[in-house]
Amino acid sequence: MLEALRRQLSDGLFERVAGPDRERHARRIHETPGPRMFADDRPIRHVHADHAMFIGGLRALLLQSLHPLAMAAVAQHSDYRTDPWGRLQRTSLFIGVTTYGTLSDAHKAIERLGRVHEHIHGTAPDGRPYRAGDPHLLTWVHVAEVDSFLRCHRKYGEKPLDSYDEYVADMAVIADAMGIPDPPRTTAELDAVLNSYRPELKGTPEAREAAKFLLLKAPLPVLARGPYGILGATAVASLPLWARIPLRLPYLPIAEATGVRFAGHALMRGLRWVTG
């Protein structure tokens, strides 16, 4: 009975994250012969296989929303409110293909994403024009993502790396292929680039609405709401204070250092059991 429950929970989780075609995608990614963008022993493969990515992915979305132009593109062109799982599945497929797929498939996925970006443009509520393919915006999305995956893996990963510089360097390979100019290749460079964007960041109404949706309104079955609440609290606790204030997210240092962190580790252990 316990094994049947585990399988049911595992199928439900992967259905949300990877979509109904997950087995077909997995076979194509892992079984297609050919050279890969990254060797088996590269840090990116280790980090992206860890369940801490669940926390890192949610943290990345919250952090990315702080750039008004990036948030405007999401608010005006994304269906995250009506189809949040579809967006998650497309993102997880992109990460899977570029991390583990053949070199050919990885470049095709990057080219497809570039074609999608060509059609995403408009005017933000503050009157400024934006383009999803703008290298400056692409850099912001990239560094927010890398910082989130890195920090959450360092704190909640099953086997943290001795050094994360090589992980940042691996992610820069994908950034180069996407046309992002001079992406950071060390943790020090990552921190410097991330901090250089801080004068541009702002908690817009669209960003706060997105945060509320992600943390409180995501469509979930009743049994998943408790674990997802822990996931959200853990993601928020991993954000710096300067990122929380504009989004009006709570800051409870004592609770975060004890209860939230303990619950986050317990959630990771539970997810590892569920997925076998």
Salt bridges, closest charged atoms under 4 A:
GLU3 OE2 - ARG6 NH2 2.82
GLU3 OE2 - ARG7 NE 3.23
ASP11 OD1 - ARG22 NH2 3.84
GLU15 OE1 - ARG22 NH1 3.03
ASP21 OD2 - ARG24 NH2 3.30
ASP40 OD1 - ARG45 NH1 3.15
ASP50 OD2 - HIS153 NE2 3.94
ASP50 OD1 - ARG272 NH2 3.36
ASP79 OD1 - ARG90 NH2 3.50
ASP105 OD2 - ARG28 NH1 3.49
ASP126 OD2 - ARG128 NE 2.91
ASP147 OD2 - ARG59 NH1 2.95
ASP147 OD1 - ARG151 NE 2.72
GLU158 OE1 - ARG272 NE 3.93
GLU166 OE1 - ARG42 NH2 2.71
ASP170 OD1 - ARG42 NH2 2.72
ASP176 OD2 - ARG185 NH2 2.94
ASP191 OD1 - ARG151 NH2 3.44
GLU200 OE1 - HIS67 NE2 2.84
GLU200 OE2 - HIS136 NE2 2.92
GLU256 OE2 - ARG244 NH1 2.53
